[in-house]
Amino acid sequence: MEQKVNKQISIEDASRYFFNGMSLMAGGFGGVGAPPSLINMILEKNIHDILLISNDTGFPWIGPGKLITEKRVKKLIASHIGSNPEAGKQMQEGFLEVEFVPQGTLAEKIRAGGMGLGGILVDVGLGTVVETNKQKVDVNHKTYMIEPALTADVSIVYAQKADFYGNLVYDKTARNTNPLVATAGQITIAEVEEIVPIGSLHPEEIITPGVFVDYIIQSKGVDWKWVWELKQGTGLQEEQRSK
Amino acid sequence: MGLGAETRHRIARRAALEITDGMVVNLGIGIPTLVADYISSDLHIMLHTENGILGMGGSPREGEEDGNLSNAGGYPVTIKAGASYFDSATAFGIIRKGLLDVTILGALEVSEKGDIANWIVPGKRVPGMGGAIDLAQKAKKVIILMNHTDKYGNPKIVKECSLPLTVKEGAHMIITEKAVFHCADGKLVLKEVMNPYTVEDVLSSTGANVIVDEKVSVFL
């Protein structure tokens, strides 16, 4: 079949969907599988006052951590900020509002948003501060919290491959929250390592059907050093941290 | 904090004895990560990670790391035969459905009833719970590995936790550099002391009611 669909756009064109005060959902876990080129574009375009929904805040120089370090995020919904001291500091200073959600619950809230559900019923965190101010319901003689679904103005994800329809294939643990986040954006933009012709991905290997993906951009690749690449004593770690 | 490598490895070695053939196991960050080194290669164990692996293997050789293949702490790993990759919803579905036989976690405080506090020190350290609540509430067996006391020498095993809880009555076992406790029916039972500590050493640095088992053994 002749190729009529092409969702590939330039990163410059993609930048038009980002605006101050937006809600932004980002795929990635500890920065692995976070889209580096899109995150850099958000920094370069000076987008600020972002409500960020992400599993975690990566490291100060890795993944969505960069958006925190540059003070572009005013509110964060995440499960963990421990690997990013800058996030903790901004939280203590009152600059960054943080809403913590248990990791599995966060994943399901995002999935619910992407699947057109209003929310989920979950018992993880009953008996802890997690249940504070939560609406509860008894179903089949068990008590659950009602956790509303999450969506965002724009979802950004990272995938190994896309075809021009936006069908996505991920790579190992860089998959993580990406397939969930990809479904939950009003607009979803996928940054990918490789763009291939329609028909060249086997339908069985596609993890995210392209119907969820509005645009794809070619990744310029990871531009940060991973924590394990930073040898102690070389000063590199400190240099990266201070960036 | 401040435990020497040998002590950390002894705790890990003891914890590894709790892992038996066929188990599905999740190891937390810190001392729990070391447990993998002591699991007998004769056992068929599936290590689970929150970031989407069942069947995680050891560390890769230097130079063979893959930036897209890491554990939940962000460090490179390998996989073993039969491994699978999946998204975060599935990773936590495995936990929430109760398919984990054992999770091994660190903690800030554990109460004599088995309450665990391990994710927040209000006003001081607020890293977030990550997957700790899911793991501690849903794994079939929860083993806590930690220092017996904090850096000021205060007991971390207490009558009631002072910090916000991760889970109520979730711990099944506590292993420290001094002792091994079982938690069952709201009671804390001292089962083993770690060489060279004595029962008295353990009791004097524990802030909870402890039942001393009739047959306390020594773990070398």
Interface residues (C-beta under 8 A of the other chain):
Chain A: F29 G30 G31 V32 G33 N55 D56 F59 A78 S79 H80 I81 G82 S83 G88 M91 Q92 V98 F100 P102 Q103 G104 T105 A107 E108 R111 V122 D123 V124 G125 G127 T128 V129 V130 Q160 Y170 D171 K172 T173 A174 R175 N176 T177 N178 P179 L180 I207 V222 W226 V227 W228 E229
Chain B: T49 E50 N51 G52 I53 E65 D66 G67 N68 L69 S70 A72 G73 G74 Y75 P76 Y85 F86 D87 S88 A89 A91 F92 G93 I95 R96 G123 R125 V126 P127 G128 M129 G130 G131 A132 I133 D134 Q137 K138 P164 L165 T166 V167 K168
